[in-house]
């Protein structure tokens, strides 16, 4: 299932990803720091929702209380819950 998440309080404006069960792939950020947002999708490709949350939840950026990584952790959880609801 393709999922689009609108980010909050980050330079990136949205995250698009695919979720199959609890496995994430094809992560694409819109906006943000080009290098970092090319690297994160490569690093998380094939990881589960729990693995991504464990590694990225709570990561901050500068004085912000969140980051693109933290927003990805939120996005994958929201996508997982949406997929579960759709399969009921």
N, CA, C and O atoms as a Maestro MAE file, in Angstrom:
{
 s_m_m2io_version
 :::
 2.0.0
}

f_m_ct {
 s_m_title
 :::
 protein
 m_atom[352] {
  # First column is atom index #
  i_m_mmod_type
  r_m_x_coord
  r_m_y_coord
  r_m_z_coord
  i_m_residue_number
  s_m_chain_name
  s_m_pdb_residue_name
  s_m_pdb_atom_name
  i_m_atomic_number
  :::
  1 25 0.844 -1.171 0.000 1 A "UNK " " N  " 7
  2 3 0.000 0.000 0.000 1 A "UNK " " CA " 6
  3 2 0.897 1.245 0.000 1 A "UNK " " C  " 6
  4 15 1.845 1.332 0.781 1 A "UNK " " O  " 8
  5 25 0.598 2.184 -0.860 2 A "UNK " " N  " 7
  6 3 1.325 3.458 -0.854 2 A "UNK " " CA " 6
  7 2 0.680 4.372 0.184 2 A "UNK " " C  " 6
  8 15 -0.543 4.419 0.314 2 A "UNK " " O  " 8
  9 25 1.519 5.094 0.918 3 A "UNK " " N  " 7
  10 3 1.019 5.986 1.959 3 A "UNK " " CA " 6
  11 2 1.752 7.322 1.853 3 A "UNK " " C  " 6
  12 15 2.960 7.358 1.617 3 A "UNK " " O  " 8
  13 25 1.017 8.414 2.029 4 A "UNK " " N  " 7
  14 3 1.609 9.751 2.006 4 A "UNK " " CA " 6
  15 2 1.350 10.409 3.355 4 A "UNK " " C  " 6
  16 15 0.214 10.456 3.828 4 A "UNK " " O  " 8
  17 25 2.409 10.914 3.963 5 A "UNK " " N  " 7
  18 3 2.348 11.545 5.282 5 A "UNK " " CA " 6
  19 2 2.796 12.989 5.146 5 A "UNK " " C  " 6
  20 15 3.865 13.256 4.597 5 A "UNK " " O  " 8
  21 25 2.006 13.911 5.631 6 A "UNK " " N  " 7
  22 3 2.375 15.335 5.648 6 A "UNK " " CA " 6
  23 2 3.179 15.600 6.922 6 A "UNK " " C  " 6
  24 15 2.677 15.422 8.032 6 A "UNK " " O  " 8
  25 25 4.420 16.023 6.753 7 A "UNK " " N  " 7
  26 3 5.293 16.251 7.902 7 A "UNK " " CA " 6
  27 2 4.918 17.526 8.651 7 A "UNK " " C  " 6
  28 15 4.244 18.406 8.117 7 A "UNK " " O  " 8
  29 25 5.369 17.600 9.886 8 A "UNK " " N  " 7
  30 3 5.114 18.761 10.738 8 A "UNK " " CA " 6
  31 2 6.428 19.274 11.301 8 A "UNK " " C  " 6
  32 15 7.214 18.499 11.845 8 A "UNK " " O  " 8
  33 25 6.677 20.583 11.176 9 A "UNK " " N  " 7
  34 3 7.830 21.265 11.764 9 A "UNK " " CA " 6
  35 2 9.185 20.764 11.249 9 A "UNK " " C  " 6
  36 15 10.165 20.722 11.991 9 A "UNK " " O  " 8
  37 25 9.223 20.385 9.962 10 A "UNK " " N  " 7
  38 3 10.493 20.016 9.338 10 A "UNK " " CA " 6
  39 2 10.611 20.709 7.985 10 A "UNK " " C  " 6
  40 15 9.627 21.222 7.451 10 A "UNK " " O  " 8
  41 25 11.809 20.719 7.443 11 A "UNK " " N  " 7
  42 3 12.028 21.308 6.121 11 A "UNK " " CA " 6
  43 2 11.363 20.474 5.033 11 A "UNK " " C  " 6
  44 15 10.883 21.020 4.040 11 A "UNK " " O  " 8
  45 25 11.333 19.156 5.212 12 A "UNK " " N  " 7
  46 3 10.606 18.328 4.253 12 A "UNK " " CA " 6
  47 2 9.113 18.546 4.485 12 A "UNK " " C  " 6
  48 15 8.688 18.832 5.604 12 A "UNK " " O  " 8
  49 25 8.327 18.412 3.432 13 A "UNK " " N  " 7
  50 3 6.896 18.689 3.535 13 A "UNK " " CA " 6
  51 2 6.040 17.438 3.514 13 A "UNK " " C  " 6
  52 15 4.904 17.448 3.988 13 A "UNK " " O  " 8
  53 25 6.586 16.354 2.963 14 A "UNK " " N  " 7
  54 3 5.831 15.108 2.978 14 A "UNK " " CA " 6
  55 2 6.761 13.926 2.799 14 A "UNK " " C  " 6
  56 15 7.888 14.055 2.320 14 A "UNK " " O  " 8
  57 25 6.251 12.759 3.203 15 A "UNK " " N  " 7
  58 3 6.973 11.500 3.031 15 A "UNK " " CA " 6
  59 2 6.017 10.538 2.347 15 A "UNK " " C  " 6
  60 15 4.895 10.320 2.802 15 A "UNK " " O  " 8
  61 25 6.483 9.968 1.246 16 A "UNK " " N  " 7
  62 3 5.708 8.933 0.562 16 A "UNK " " CA " 6
  63 2 6.440 7.615 0.770 16 A "UNK " " C  " 6
  64 15 7.666 7.568 0.672 16 A "UNK " " O  " 8
  65 25 5.704 6.540 1.056 17 A "UNK " " N  " 7
  66 3 6.320 5.245 1.302 17 A "UNK " " CA " 6
  67 2 5.365 4.135 0.917 17 A "UNK " " C  " 6
  68 15 4.164 4.351 0.752 17 A "UNK " " O  " 8
  69 25 5.922 2.943 0.777 18 A "UNK " " N  " 7
  70 3 5.129 1.745 0.581 18 A "UNK " " CA " 6
  71 2 5.227 0.911 1.843 18 A "UNK " " C  " 6
  72 15 6.283 0.825 2.470 18 A "UNK " " O  " 8
  73 25 4.101 0.293 2.207 19 A "UNK " " N  " 7
  74 3 4.070 -0.589 3.360 19 A "UNK " " CA " 6
  75 2 3.390 -1.882 2.948 19 A "UNK " " C  " 6
  76 15 2.336 -1.874 2.313 19 A "UNK " " O  " 8
  77 25 4.011 -2.992 3.320 20 A "UNK " " N  " 7
  78 3 3.474 -4.321 3.056 20 A "UNK " " CA " 6
  79 2 3.564 -5.094 4.355 20 A "UNK " " C  " 6
  80 15 4.640 -5.551 4.741 20 A "UNK " " O  " 8
  81 25 2.429 -5.241 5.031 21 A "UNK " " N  " 7
  82 3 2.455 -5.802 6.383 21 A "UNK " " CA " 6
  83 2 3.062 -4.766 7.298 21 A "UNK " " C  " 6
  84 15 2.480 -3.706 7.525 21 A "UNK " " O  " 8
  85 25 4.250 -5.079 7.832 22 A "UNK " " N  " 7
  86 3 4.949 -4.081 8.649 22 A "UNK " " CA " 6
  87 2 6.303 -3.715 8.053 22 A "UNK " " C  " 6
  88 15 7.151 -3.148 8.741 22 A "UNK " " O  " 8
  89 25 6.508 -4.037 6.776 23 A "UNK " " N  " 7
  90 3 7.782 -3.776 6.104 23 A "UNK " " CA " 6
  91 2 7.657 -2.539 5.215 23 A "UNK " " C  " 6
  92 15 6.709 -2.398 4.442 23 A "UNK " " O  " 8
  93 25 8.635 -1.655 5.348 24 A "UNK " " N  " 7
  94 3 8.636 -0.361 4.645 24 A "UNK " " CA " 6
  95 2 9.624 -0.396 3.484 24 A "UNK " " C  " 6
  96 15 10.716 -0.955 3.590 24 A "UNK " " O  " 8
  97 25 9.210 0.218 2.369 25 A "UNK " " N  " 7
  98 3 10.092 0.348 1.204 25 A "UNK " " CA " 6
  99 2 9.720 1.610 0.436 25 A "UNK " " C  " 6
  100 15 8.700 2.246 0.703 25 A "UNK " " O  " 8
  101 25 10.567 1.952 -0.517 26 A "UNK " " N  " 7
  102 3 10.322 3.071 -1.440 26 A "UNK " " CA " 6
  103 2 9.994 4.390 -0.739 26 A "UNK " " C  " 6
  104 15 9.053 5.084 -1.123 26 A "UNK " " O  " 8
  105 25 10.767 4.731 0.281 27 A "UNK " " N  " 7
  106 3 10.566 5.986 1.008 27 A "UNK " " CA " 6
  107 2 11.090 7.143 0.156 27 A "UNK " " C  " 6
  108 15 12.209 7.097 -0.354 27 A "UNK " " O  " 8
  109 25 10.265 8.179 0.012 28 A "UNK " " N  " 7
  110 3 10.648 9.374 -0.738 28 A "UNK " " CA " 6
  111 2 10.226 10.601 0.062 28 A "UNK " " C  " 6
  112 15 9.053 10.753 0.402 28 A "UNK " " O  " 8
  113 25 11.184 11.472 0.360 29 A "UNK " " N  " 7
  114 3 10.903 12.732 1.039 29 A "UNK " " CA " 6
  115 2 10.739 13.827 -0.001 29 A "UNK " " C  " 6
  116 15 11.419 13.815 -1.027 29 A "UNK " " O  " 8
  117 25 9.845 14.773 0.250 30 A "UNK " " N  " 7
  118 3 9.712 15.968 -0.579 30 A "UNK " " CA " 6
  119 2 10.263 17.134 0.222 30 A "UNK " " C  " 6
  120 15 9.822 17.385 1.343 30 A "UNK " " O  " 8
  121 25 11.225 17.849 -0.349 31 A "UNK " " N  " 7
  122 3 11.869 18.952 0.357 31 A "UNK " " CA " 6
  123 2 12.893 18.433 1.352 31 A "UNK " " C  " 6
  124 15 13.147 17.231 1.434 31 A "UNK " " O  " 8
  125 25 13.477 19.354 2.105 32 A "UNK " " N  " 7
  126 3 14.440 18.972 3.134 32 A "UNK " " CA " 6
  127 2 15.873 18.946 2.634 32 A "UNK " " C  " 6
  128 15 16.160 19.374 1.516 32 A "UNK " " O  " 8
  129 25 16.766 18.443 3.469 33 A "UNK " " N  " 7
  130 3 18.201 18.375 3.186 33 A "UNK " " CA " 6
  131 2 18.489 17.226 2.230 33 A "UNK " " C  " 6
  132 15 18.368 16.058 2.599 33 A "UNK " " O  " 8
  133 25 18.862 17.553 1.028 34 A "UNK " " N  " 7
  134 3 18.990 16.598 -0.063 34 A "UNK " " CA " 6
  135 2 19.803 15.359 0.295 34 A "UNK " " C  " 6
  136 15 19.333 14.243 0.077 34 A "UNK " " O  " 8
  137 25 20.988 15.520 0.829 35 A "UNK " " N  " 7
  138 3 21.852 14.377 1.121 35 A "UNK " " CA " 6
  139 2 21.268 13.445 2.169 35 A "UNK " " C  " 6
  140 15 21.201 12.233 1.968 35 A "UNK " " O  " 8
  141 25 20.848 14.015 3.283 36 A "UNK " " N  " 7
  142 3 20.275 13.203 4.351 36 A "UNK " " CA " 6
  143 2 19.029 12.465 3.883 36 A "UNK " " C  " 6
  144 15 18.805 11.308 4.241 36 A "UNK " " O  " 8
  145 25 18.223 13.149 3.081 37 A "UNK " " N  " 7
  146 3 16.953 12.555 2.694 37 A "UNK " " CA " 6
  147 2 17.092 11.608 1.504 37 A "UNK " " C  " 6
  148 15 16.111 10.991 1.086 37 A "UNK " " O  " 8
  149 25 18.288 11.490 0.961 38 A "UNK " " N  " 7
  150 3 18.600 10.408 0.035 38 A "UNK " " CA " 6
  151 2 19.112 9.201 0.825 38 A "UNK " " C  " 6
  152 15 18.842 8.055 0.467 38 A "UNK " " O  " 8
  153 25 19.848 9.472 1.897 39 A "UNK " " N  " 7
  154 3 20.452 8.400 2.685 39 A "UNK " " CA " 6
  155 2 19.428 7.649 3.535 39 A "UNK " " C  " 6
  156 15 19.451 6.419 3.585 39 A "UNK " " O  " 8
  157 25 18.538 8.370 4.196 40 A "UNK " " N  " 7
  158 3 17.577 7.720 5.094 40 A "UNK " " CA " 6
  159 2 16.777 6.627 4.373 40 A "UNK " " C  " 6
  160 15 16.674 5.518 4.897 40 A "UNK " " O  " 8
  161 25 16.209 6.900 3.192 41 A "UNK " " N  " 7
  162 3 15.451 5.840 2.522 41 A "UNK " " CA " 6
  163 2 16.276 4.586 2.227 41 A "UNK " " C  " 6
  164 15 15.767 3.470 2.325 41 A "UNK " " O  " 8
  165 25 17.539 4.767 1.870 42 A "UNK " " N  " 7
  166 3 18.405 3.615 1.611 42 A "UNK " " CA " 6
  167 2 18.604 2.810 2.883 42 A "UNK " " C  " 6
  168 15 18.571 1.579 2.862 42 A "UNK " " O  " 8
  169 25 18.810 3.509 3.986 43 A "UNK " " N  " 7
  170 3 19.075 2.830 5.257 43 A "UNK " " CA " 6
  171 2 17.862 2.091 5.808 43 A "UNK " " C  " 6
  172 15 18.018 1.045 6.437 43 A "UNK " " O  " 8
  173 25 16.665 2.608 5.588 44 A "UNK " " N  " 7
  174 3 15.472 1.988 6.175 44 A "UNK " " CA " 6
  175 2 14.757 1.026 5.233 44 A "UNK " " C  " 6
  176 15 13.826 0.341 5.656 44 A "UNK " " O  " 8
  177 25 15.163 0.956 3.978 45 A "UNK " " N  " 7
  178 3 14.479 0.086 3.024 45 A "UNK " " CA " 6
  179 2 14.472 -1.358 3.517 45 A "UNK " " C  " 6
  180 15 15.523 -1.926 3.813 45 A "UNK " " O  " 8
  181 25 13.287 -1.940 3.602 46 A "UNK " " N  " 7
  182 3 13.145 -3.321 4.052 46 A "UNK " " CA " 6
  183 2 13.037 -3.491 5.552 46 A "UNK " " C  " 6
  184 15 12.852 -4.610 6.031 46 A "UNK " " O  " 8
  185 25 13.149 -2.403 6.310 47 A "UNK " " N  " 7
  186 3 13.011 -2.488 7.761 47 A "UNK " " CA " 6
  187 2 11.541 -2.522 8.153 47 A "UNK " " C  " 6
  188 15 10.669 -2.107 7.390 47 A "UNK " " O  " 8
  189 25 11.285 -3.022 9.352 48 A "UNK " " N  " 7
  190 3 9.922 -3.046 9.864 48 A "UNK " " CA " 6
  191 2 9.590 -1.720 10.539 48 A "UNK " " C  " 6
  192 15 10.470 -0.914 10.842 48 A "UNK " " O  " 8
  193 25 8.300 -1.522 10.763 49 A "UNK " " N  " 7
  194 3 7.822 -0.325 11.464 49 A "UNK " " CA " 6
  195 2 8.498 -0.211 12.824 49 A "UNK " " C  " 6
  196 15 8.983 0.860 13.188 49 A "UNK " " O  " 8
  197 25 8.532 -1.310 13.579 50 A "UNK " " N  " 7
  198 3 9.141 -1.281 14.917 50 A "UNK " " CA " 6
  199 2 10.624 -0.926 14.863 50 A "UNK " " C  " 6
  200 15 11.106 -0.167 15.704 50 A "UNK " " O  " 8
  201 25 11.353 -1.466 13.884 51 A "UNK " " N  " 7
  202 3 12.782 -1.161 13.766 51 A "UNK " " CA " 6
  203 2 13.005 0.317 13.478 51 A "UNK " " C  " 6
  204 15 13.883 0.944 14.071 51 A "UNK " " O  " 8
  205 25 12.213 0.874 12.569 52 A "UNK " " N  " 7
  206 3 12.358 2.291 12.231 52 A "UNK " " CA " 6
  207 2 12.006 3.163 13.427 52 A "UNK " " C  " 6
  208 15 12.717 4.123 13.725 52 A "UNK " " O  " 8
  209 25 10.929 2.841 14.107 53 A "UNK " " N  " 7
  210 3 10.560 3.621 15.297 53 A "UNK " " CA " 6
  211 2 11.659 3.562 16.349 53 A "UNK " " C  " 6
  212 15 12.014 4.583 16.939 53 A "UNK " " O  " 8
  213 25 12.194 2.379 16.582 54 A "UNK " " N  " 7
  214 3 13.228 2.207 17.609 54 A "UNK " " CA " 6
  215 2 14.467 3.047 17.295 54 A "UNK " " C  " 6
  216 15 15.084 3.605 18.203 54 A "UNK " " O  " 8
  217 25 14.830 3.139 16.029 55 A "UNK " " N  " 7
  218 3 16.041 3.869 15.650 55 A "UNK " " CA " 6
  219 2 15.849 5.374 15.492 55 A "UNK " " C  " 6
  220 15 16.774 6.140 15.765 55 A "UNK " " O  " 8
  221 25 14.658 5.819 15.052 56 A "UNK " " N  " 7
  222 3 14.502 7.218 14.664 56 A "UNK " " CA " 6
  223 2 13.575 8.054 15.543 56 A "UNK " " C  " 6
  224 15 13.641 9.282 15.502 56 A "UNK " " O  " 8
  225 25 12.719 7.420 16.331 57 A "UNK " " N  " 7
  226 3 11.810 8.199 17.186 57 A "UNK " " CA " 6
  227 2 12.592 9.060 18.161 57 A "UNK " " C  " 6
  228 15 13.527 8.596 18.813 57 A "UNK " " O  " 8
  229 25 12.197 10.313 18.250 58 A "UNK " " N  " 7
  230 3 12.811 11.217 19.215 58 A "UNK " " CA " 6
  231 2 14.037 11.956 18.709 58 A "UNK " " C  " 6
  232 15 14.572 12.807 19.419 58 A "UNK " " O  " 8
  233 25 14.497 11.655 17.498 59 A "UNK " " N  " 7
  234 3 15.643 12.377 16.935 59 A "UNK " " CA " 6
  235 2 15.205 13.814 16.643 59 A "UNK " " C  " 6
  236 15 14.160 14.042 16.034 59 A "UNK " " O  " 8
  237 25 16.009 14.770 17.079 60 A "UNK " " N  " 7
  238 3 15.680 16.178 16.871 60 A "UNK " " CA " 6
  239 2 16.595 16.790 15.816 60 A "UNK " " C  " 6
  240 15 17.604 16.198 15.434 60 A "UNK " " O  " 8
  241 25 16.232 17.974 15.354 61 A "UNK " " N  " 7
  242 3 17.030 18.702 14.365 61 A "UNK " " CA " 6
  243 2 17.186 20.134 14.863 61 A "UNK " " C  " 6
  244 15 16.215 20.889 14.917 61 A "UNK " " O  " 8
  245 25 18.404 20.501 15.224 62 A "UNK " " N  " 7
  246 3 18.635 21.845 15.746 62 A "UNK " " CA " 6
  247 2 17.777 22.096 16.969 62 A "UNK " " C  " 6
  248 15 17.770 21.291 17.900 62 A "UNK " " O  " 8
  249 25 17.061 23.196 16.975 63 A "UNK " " N  " 7
  250 3 16.205 23.549 18.112 63 A "UNK " " CA " 6
  251 2 14.802 22.969 18.003 63 A "UNK " " C  " 6
  252 15 13.977 23.135 18.901 63 A "UNK " " O  " 8
  253 25 14.544 22.295 16.907 64 A "UNK " " N  " 7
  254 3 13.216 21.695 16.706 64 A "UNK " " CA " 6
  255 2 13.066 20.449 17.569 64 A "UNK " " C  " 6
  256 15 14.042 19.759 17.864 64 A "UNK " " O  " 8
  257 25 11.840 20.177 17.965 65 A "UNK " " N  " 7
  258 3 11.582 18.999 18.796 65 A "UNK " " CA " 6
  259 2 11.399 17.738 17.959 65 A "UNK " " C  " 6
  260 15 11.109 16.670 18.499 65 A "UNK " " O  " 8
  261 25 11.567 17.858 16.646 66 A "UNK " " N  " 7
  262 3 11.416 16.728 15.736 66 A "UNK " " CA " 6
  263 2 12.468 16.829 14.645 66 A "UNK " " C  " 6
  264 15 13.267 17.766 14.632 66 A "UNK " " O  " 8
  265 25 12.472 15.883 13.743 67 A "UNK " " N  " 7
  266 3 13.398 15.863 12.598 67 A "UNK " " CA " 6
  267 2 12.730 15.062 11.494 67 A "UNK " " C  " 6
  268 15 11.656 14.495 11.692 67 A "UNK " " O  " 8
  269 25 13.361 15.017 10.346 68 A "UNK " " N  " 7
  270 3 12.816 14.215 9.258 68 A "UNK " " CA " 6
  271 2 12.792 12.726 9.648 68 A "UNK " " C  " 6
  272 15 11.854 12.007 9.306 68 A "UNK " " O  " 8
  273 25 13.816 12.278 10.356 69 A "UNK " " N  " 7
  274 3 13.837 10.894 10.830 69 A "UNK " " CA " 6
  275 2 12.713 10.618 11.809 69 A "UNK " " C  " 6
  276 15 12.037 9.594 11.708 69 A "UNK " " O  " 8
  277 25 12.509 11.518 12.754 70 A "UNK " " N  " 7
  278 3 11.425 11.383 13.730 70 A "UNK " " CA " 6
  279 2 10.071 11.396 13.024 70 A "UNK " " C  " 6
  280 15 9.172 10.636 13.385 70 A "UNK " " O  " 8
  281 25 9.926 12.263 12.017 71 A "UNK " " N  " 7
  282 3 8.679 12.301 11.257 71 A "UNK " " CA " 6
  283 2 8.477 11.005 10.477 71 A "UNK " " C  " 6
  284 15 7.342 10.553 10.324 71 A "UNK " " O  " 8
  285 25 9.553 10.403 9.986 72 A "UNK " " N  " 7
  286 3 9.433 9.115 9.311 72 A "UNK " " CA " 6
  287 2 8.933 8.049 10.281 72 A "UNK " " C  " 6
  288 15 8.097 7.222 9.917 72 A "UNK " " O  " 8
  289 25 9.437 8.062 11.511 73 A "UNK " " N  " 7
  290 3 8.966 7.108 12.514 73 A "UNK " " CA " 6
  291 2 7.460 7.268 12.742 73 A "UNK " " C  " 6
  292 15 6.739 6.278 12.863 73 A "UNK " " O  " 8
  293 25 6.996 8.498 12.799 74 A "UNK " " N  " 7
  294 3 5.559 8.754 12.954 74 A "UNK " " CA " 6
  295 2 4.789 8.299 11.718 74 A "UNK " " C  " 6
  296 15 3.700 7.735 11.824 74 A "UNK " " O  " 8
  297 25 5.367 8.550 10.548 75 A "UNK " " N  " 7
  298 3 4.711 8.195 9.283 75 A "UNK " " CA " 6
  299 2 4.531 6.690 9.147 75 A "UNK " " C  " 6
  300 15 3.465 6.228 8.739 75 A "UNK " " O  " 8
  301 25 5.555 5.927 9.483 76 A "UNK " " N  " 7
  302 3 5.443 4.477 9.311 76 A "UNK " " CA " 6
  303 2 4.423 3.884 10.279 76 A "UNK " " C  " 6
  304 15 3.708 2.946 9.924 76 A "UNK " " O  " 8
  305 25 4.348 4.416 11.485 77 A "UNK " " N  " 7
  306 3 3.337 3.929 12.438 77 A "UNK " " CA " 6
  307 2 1.938 4.265 11.933 77 A "UNK " " C  " 6
  308 15 1.042 3.422 11.974 77 A "UNK " " O  " 8
  309 25 1.750 5.494 11.458 78 A "UNK " " N  " 7
  310 3 0.443 5.903 10.939 78 A "UNK " " CA " 6
  311 2 0.068 5.050 9.721 78 A "UNK " " C  " 6
  312 15 -1.086 4.642 9.590 78 A "UNK " " O  " 8
  313 25 1.019 4.780 8.839 79 A "UNK " " N  " 7
  314 3 0.766 3.951 7.666 79 A "UNK " " CA " 6
  315 2 0.382 2.534 8.072 79 A "UNK " " C  " 6
  316 15 -0.531 1.942 7.496 79 A "UNK " " O  " 8
  317 25 1.079 1.998 9.059 80 A "UNK " " N  " 7
  318 3 0.786 0.650 9.546 80 A "UNK " " CA " 6
  319 2 -0.638 0.582 10.094 80 A "UNK " " C  " 6
  320 15 -1.382 -0.350 9.788 80 A "UNK " " O  " 8
  321 25 -1.007 1.560 10.895 81 A "UNK " " N  " 7
  322 3 -2.353 1.577 11.465 81 A "UNK " " CA " 6
  323 2 -3.416 1.744 10.383 81 A "UNK " " C  " 6
  324 15 -4.488 1.144 10.473 81 A "UNK " " O  " 8
  325 25 -3.130 2.554 9.357 82 A "UNK " " N  " 7
  326 3 -4.067 2.735 8.249 82 A "UNK " " CA " 6
  327 2 -4.222 1.432 7.469 82 A "UNK " " C  " 6
  328 15 -5.328 1.070 7.067 82 A "UNK " " O  " 8
  329 25 -3.112 0.732 7.258 83 A "UNK " " N  " 7
  330 3 -3.178 -0.525 6.532 83 A "UNK " " CA " 6
  331 2 -3.968 -1.562 7.318 83 A "UNK " " C  " 6
  332 15 -4.755 -2.319 6.749 83 A "UNK " " O  " 8
  333 25 -3.754 -1.592 8.633 84 A "UNK " " N  " 7
  334 3 -4.486 -2.548 9.468 84 A "UNK " " CA " 6
  335 2 -5.994 -2.259 9.425 84 A "UNK " " C  " 6
  336 15 -6.803 -3.184 9.353 84 A "UNK " " O  " 8
  337 25 -6.360 -0.991 9.468 85 A "UNK " " N  " 7
  338 3 -7.774 -0.599 9.413 85 A "UNK " " CA " 6
  339 2 -8.395 -0.961 8.068 85 A "UNK " " C  " 6
  340 15 -9.558 -1.360 7.999 85 A "UNK " " O  " 8
  341 25 -7.615 -0.821 7.010 86 A "UNK " " N  " 7
  342 3 -8.123 -1.128 5.663 86 A "UNK " " CA " 6
  343 2 -8.338 -2.623 5.478 86 A "UNK " " C  " 6
  344 15 -9.162 -3.042 4.664 86 A "UNK " " O  " 8
  345 25 -7.598 -3.426 6.234 87 A "UNK " " N  " 7
  346 3 -7.692 -4.896 6.091 87 A "UNK " " CA " 6
  347 2 -8.730 -5.523 7.007 87 A "UNK " " C  " 6
  348 15 -8.871 -6.745 7.043 87 A "UNK " " O  " 8
  349 25 -9.446 -4.706 7.738 88 A "UNK " " N  " 7
  350 3 -10.462 -5.259 8.658 88 A "UNK " " CA " 6
  351 2 -11.724 -5.569 7.904 88 A "UNK " " C  " 6
  352 15 -12.696 -6.040 8.494 88 A "UNK " " O  " 8
  :::
 }
 m_bond[351] {
  # First column is bond index #
  i_m_from
  i_m_to
  i_m_order
  :::
  1 1 2 1
  2 2 3 1
  3 3 4 2
  4 3 5 1
  5 5 6 1
  6 6 7 1
  7 7 8 2
  8 7 9 1
  9 9 10 1
  10 10 11 1
  11 11 12 2
  12 11 13 1
  13 13 14 1
  14 14 15 1
  15 15 16 2
  16 15 17 1
  17 17 18 1
  18 18 19 1
  19 19 20 2
  20 19 21 1
  21 21 22 1
  22 22 23 1
  23 23 24 2
  24 23 25 1
  25 25 26 1
  26 26 27 1
  27 27 28 2
  28 27 29 1
  29 29 30 1
  30 30 31 1
  31 31 32 2
  32 31 33 1
  33 33 34 1
  34 34 35 1
  35 35 36 2
  36 35 37 1
  37 37 38 1
  38 38 39 1
  39 39 40 2
  40 39 41 1
  41 41 42 1
  42 42 43 1
  43 43 44 2
  44 43 45 1
  45 45 46 1
  46 46 47 1
  47 47 48 2
  48 47 49 1
  49 49 50 1
  50 50 51 1
  51 51 52 2
  52 51 53 1
  53 53 54 1
  54 54 55 1
  55 55 56 2
  56 55 57 1
  57 57 58 1
  58 58 59 1
  59 59 60 2
  60 59 61 1
  61 61 62 1
  62 62 63 1
  63 63 64 2
  64 63 65 1
  65 65 66 1
  66 66 67 1
  67 67 68 2
  68 67 69 1
  69 69 70 1
  70 70 71 1
  71 71 72 2
  72 71 73 1
  73 73 74 1
  74 74 75 1
  75 75 76 2
  76 75 77 1
  77 77 78 1
  78 78 79 1
  79 79 80 2
  80 79 81 1
  81 81 82 1
  82 82 83 1
  83 83 84 2
  84 83 85 1
  85 85 86 1
  86 86 87 1
  87 87 88 2
  88 87 89 1
  89 89 90 1
  90 90 91 1
  91 91 92 2
  92 91 93 1
  93 93 94 1
  94 94 95 1
  95 95 96 2
  96 95 97 1
  97 97 98 1
  98 98 99 1
  99 99 100 2
  100 99 101 1
  101 101 102 1
  102 102 103 1
  103 103 104 2
  104 103 105 1
  105 105 106 1
  106 106 107 1
  107 107 108 2
  108 107 109 1
  109 109 110 1
  110 110 111 1
  111 111 112 2
  112 111 113 1
  113 113 114 1
  114 114 115 1
  115 115 116 2
  116 115 117 1
  117 117 118 1
  118 118 119 1
  119 119 120 2
  120 119 121 1
  121 121 122 1
  122 122 123 1
  123 123 124 2
  124 123 125 1
  125 125 126 1
  126 126 127 1
  127 127 128 2
  128 127 129 1
  129 129 130 1
  130 130 131 1
  131 131 132 2
  132 131 133 1
  133 133 134 1
  134 134 135 1
  135 135 136 2
  136 135 137 1
  137 137 138 1
  138 138 139 1
  139 139 140 2
  140 139 141 1
  141 141 142 1
  142 142 143 1
  143 143 144 2
  144 143 145 1
  145 145 146 1
  146 146 147 1
  147 147 148 2
  148 147 149 1
  149 149 150 1
  150 150 151 1
  151 151 152 2
  152 151 153 1
  153 153 154 1
  154 154 155 1
  155 155 156 2
  156 155 157 1
  157 157 158 1
  158 158 159 1
  159 159 160 2
  160 159 161 1
  161 161 162 1
  162 162 163 1
  163 163 164 2
  164 163 165 1
  165 165 166 1
  166 166 167 1
  167 167 168 2
  168 167 169 1
  169 169 170 1
  170 170 171 1
  171 171 172 2
  172 171 173 1
  173 173 174 1
  174 174 175 1
  175 175 176 2
  176 175 177 1
  177 177 178 1
  178 178 179 1
  179 179 180 2
  180 179 181 1
  181 181 182 1
  182 182 183 1
  183 183 184 2
  184 183 185 1
  185 185 186 1
  186 186 187 1
  187 187 188 2
  188 187 189 1
  189 189 190 1
  190 190 191 1
  191 191 192 2
  192 191 193 1
  193 193 194 1
  194 194 195 1
  195 195 196 2
  196 195 197 1
  197 197 198 1
  198 198 199 1
  199 199 200 2
  200 199 201 1
  201 201 202 1
  202 202 203 1
  203 203 204 2
  204 203 205 1
  205 205 206 1
  206 206 207 1
  207 207 208 2
  208 207 209 1
  209 209 210 1
  210 210 211 1
  211 211 212 2
  212 211 213 1
  213 213 214 1
  214 214 215 1
  215 215 216 2
  216 215 217 1
  217 217 218 1
  218 218 219 1
  219 219 220 2
  220 219 221 1
  221 221 222 1
  222 222 223 1
  223 223 224 2
  224 223 225 1
  225 225 226 1
  226 226 227 1
  227 227 228 2
  228 227 229 1
  229 229 230 1
  230 230 231 1
  231 231 232 2
  232 231 233 1
  233 233 234 1
  234 234 235 1
  235 235 236 2
  236 235 237 1
  237 237 238 1
  238 238 239 1
  239 239 240 2
  240 239 241 1
  241 241 242 1
  242 242 243 1
  243 243 244 2
  244 243 245 1
  245 245 246 1
  246 246 247 1
  247 247 248 2
  248 247 249 1
  249 249 250 1
  250 250 251 1
  251 251 252 2
  252 251 253 1
  253 253 254 1
  254 254 255 1
  255 255 256 2
  256 255 257 1
  257 257 258 1
  258 258 259 1
  259 259 260 2
  260 259 261 1
  261 261 262 1
  262 262 263 1
  263 263 264 2
  264 263 265 1
  265 265 266 1
  266 266 267 1
  267 267 268 2
  268 267 269 1
  269 269 270 1
  270 270 271 1
  271 271 272 2
  272 271 273 1
  273 273 274 1
  274 274 275 1
  275 275 276 2
  276 275 277 1
  277 277 278 1
  278 278 279 1
  279 279 280 2
  280 279 281 1
  281 281 282 1
  282 282 283 1
  283 283 284 2
  284 283 285 1
  285 285 286 1
  286 286 287 1
  287 287 288 2
  288 287 289 1
  289 289 290 1
  290 290 291 1
  291 291 292 2
  292 291 293 1
  293 293 294 1
  294 294 295 1
  295 295 296 2
  296 295 297 1
  297 297 298 1
  298 298 299 1
  299 299 300 2
  300 299 301 1
  301 301 302 1
  302 302 303 1
  303 303 304 2
  304 303 305 1
  305 305 306 1
  306 306 307 1
  307 307 308 2
  308 307 309 1
  309 309 310 1
  310 310 311 1
  311 311 312 2
  312 311 313 1
  313 313 314 1
  314 314 315 1
  315 315 316 2
  316 315 317 1
  317 317 318 1
  318 318 319 1
  319 319 320 2
  320 319 321 1
  321 321 322 1
  322 322 323 1
  323 323 324 2
  324 323 325 1
  325 325 326 1
  326 326 327 1
  327 327 328 2
  328 327 329 1
  329 329 330 1
  330 330 331 1
  331 331 332 2
  332 331 333 1
  333 333 334 1
  334 334 335 1
  335 335 336 2
  336 335 337 1
  337 337 338 1
  338 338 339 1
  339 339 340 2
  340 339 341 1
  341 341 342 1
  342 342 343 1
  343 343 344 2
  344 343 345 1
  345 345 346 1
  346 346 347 1
  347 347 348 2
  348 347 349 1
  349 349 350 1
  350 350 351 1
  351 351 352 2
  :::
 }
}
